[in-house]
Amino acid sequence: MLFVANKIHVNLHHMELKIETQYFTVQSITSITDHTFIVRVPRKEMVFRAGQHISVGIKGESNYREYSIYSGESENYLEFLVKEIKSGYFTPRLRKVRVGQQLDINGPYGKFGIAKDKETTHKHIFIASGTGIAPFRSMVKSNPSLNYHLIHGVINASEAYARNDFDPERYTLCTSRDGSGSYAGRVTKYLEETVFEPETHFYLCGNSKMISDVVKIIKSKGFPRSSISAEIYF
């Protein structure tokens, strides 16, 4: 579901959404931490823009969740990144899915993505918390020459998903609990201390509290609302 608030493009994740049934057979499930995993299915004929998301359900069940596409536009498979919420209903069940089982996947949806009118003229600052890194991996995979910098906020370095997929000179890992990242502290603190060039567009993806705080910081630095795109994960 997409709405525009104060000229900040915001997409809300994990709303119930179902249009038509398309079954995709699971090719692989790769654990990257104790609680986080990547699901891969054939891409089939799906055409998407990096930054978009899909609706995912387990065949035969009625619950669906939305996930940003993790893979690149030119790859012949479709991947999405999942964090298992032990107290939740859907992700523990998705964690138990095995290779060969079928998922009901619909989409793609959303308008979150690289601002095409600024693609070659601006610096692109990606700001993510946790699994909010997913659409940015897709953007970088799909646009290898992009002038970007990723700022990823996690508890500690063990949650540095896809770290090796980014240019280390364009990547800052902010760890809030210890000094295991490249910056010891929250994303918000890093942003407060950082000077950004005028021709910059900011992309935010993660929980609503992080996004709200970051928007205030960016605006306090003199950037207009139109320089911010955001996608909220519930």
N, C-alpha and C positions, 0 to 999 in steps of 0.2 A: 504494500500500500504506500503510495507516494503522495506527499503533500508538501506545499511550499509555505514556510513560515518565516516572515521577515527576510525574504529573499535568500534564506539558507535552504538548500535542497536537502530534504531529509527523507530517508526511507526507513520505515519501521519493519523490523524483522520479527519472525515467529508469530505472525498472525495466521489464522486458519485460512487456507486458500486452496481451492480445488476447481479445476476447469474440465479437463478431459484426461482419461486414463492413458498413460504411456508407460510401459514396463521396461525397465533396464536391468540387465543381469549383472550382479556384482562381480567385478573382475579381481579386485583385491581390497583388503582392509589392512592398513599399515598403522601400527601404534607408534606415536612419536613421543608420548609421555605416558605415565600411568593412567591419565584421564583423558587424553586427547588422541584422536586417530583420523586418518584420511581414508575416505571411501572413494574408490574408482569404479566407474562404469563405462561402457562404450558410449561414445558421443552420439552415434547414429547421425541423424541429419540436423541436429540442433545447431543453430547459429546464434551466437551471443556476443555481446560486447563486454570486455573486461570491466568488472565492477558490478555486473548484474547478478541476480540471485535466482535460485530455483526452489520450488516447493517439493519436499521429499516425504514420502510415506512408505510404509512396509506393505507389500502386497497382501491383501486380505484383511487389512486393518483400516481404521477410519481416522487416525490421527496423522496430521501433517505438520511439518516445521519447515521454515525457510532457511536456506544456507547460501552464503555467497559462493560463487564459483571460484575454485582455488587454482584451477588449471588455466593455461594460456589459450588464446583464441585459435592458434594454429595447431594445437595438439589434437590427436585423434581419439582422445578419451576425455571424460568429464570427471573432475575431482571436486570434493568438498570437504572442508575441515570441520570436525565435530569435537566439542568438549562434553564429556559425559557428566551429567548432573545426577549424582547418586540418588537424590531425593525426588528427581523428576520422573515422569512417566515415559517419555518418548526416547530420550537418549540411552538409557540402560537397555531398552529393547533393541535399538539400532546397534548398540555395541555387540549384541549377541548374534546379529546377522552374519551369515557365512558366505564365502565365495560360492556362486551358483544360485543364490537366492535372488528374488526379484524385488526391485523397489519401484514404486510409482512416483515418477518424477515429471513435473510440469514446469513450463517456463520456456525461456528465461523472462524475468520481470525486472522492472526498475530502470531508472535513468542515472544511477550513480556511476560515474566513470570519468575518464580524463576529459577536461574541458577542451573540446576540440579547437575552439577559437584561441586558446592559450597554449596549445600543445608544444609549439616550438618557440614561443616568445617568453614564456614564464618558467620559473623554477616551481616544481611541484613538490609540496611538502606533504607527505603521508604521515598521519598520526593515528596510531592504533593502540588499543588495549586488548590483551589476550588474543582470542581467536579473531578479533577484528582485523588482524593482519591478512586474512584470506583474500579480500578483493585486491589488495595492493600487490600481492604475489602475482595474481592474474594480470594486473596492469603492467607490471615490470616484465613478466614473461612475454606479454603481447607487444610491448613497446621497448625493446632493448636499448634504443638510443635516447630514451627519455631522460631529461635533466631533472632528477628527483633526489629526495632525501627522505628516508623512512625513520620515524621515531616510534619505537615500539615499547610500550609500558607493560611490564610483567612483575610478578613477585620476586622471582630469581631467574638466573640464566637457564635453568632447566626447562623453562617455558618459552625459550627463544625459538619458536616454531619457524622453520624455513630459513633460518639464519644464513645458511650457505647459499641460498638462492639470490642473495642481494650483494651488491658490491660493498665490501666492508668500509670503503671510504664514503659511502652514501647511506650508512646504517648506524643508528644510535640505539643501543639497548638500555632502557632506563629500568633499573631494578629497585623496587620500593622497600624490600626487606633486607637486602644486604648489598655488598659491593661487588657482586659477581658479574655485573654488566659493564658496559662502557661508561655508564653514568649512574652514580649511586643516588637515587631519589626518584620521585614521581615525575611523570611526563610534564605535569603542570609546572613544576619547579624548573625543569630544563627549559621549557618554553619561556618562562619569565626571564631567564638569564640569557636568552639567545636573541641575537639581532638578525632579522630577515631582510633580504633585499626587497625593494619596492615591488618589483615585478614577480610576485609570488602568488600562487593559488594553493589553498590549504584543503586537504581532504581528511575528514575525521571518520573513524569507524570504531565502534565499541559501545560500552555501556553509556546510558543517558547522563549519568553524573559526570563522567569524564568529558563527554561532549559539551555539556553545559558549561563546565569550568573552562575548557579550552577555548570555546567561542568567546567568552568574556576576555580572556587573555589576548587573543588575536585582535579583538576590537580595541582593546586598550592600547595596542601598539599602532593604532591608526589605520588598520586595514578595513575596507568596507565589507558589509555583509555579503556582497556579491562575490567576494574572493574566498568564500567558504562553502564547501560541499560536505554534507554529513550523512552518515547512515547509522542508525541506532540499532543495537542488538539488545533485546530484552534479556 
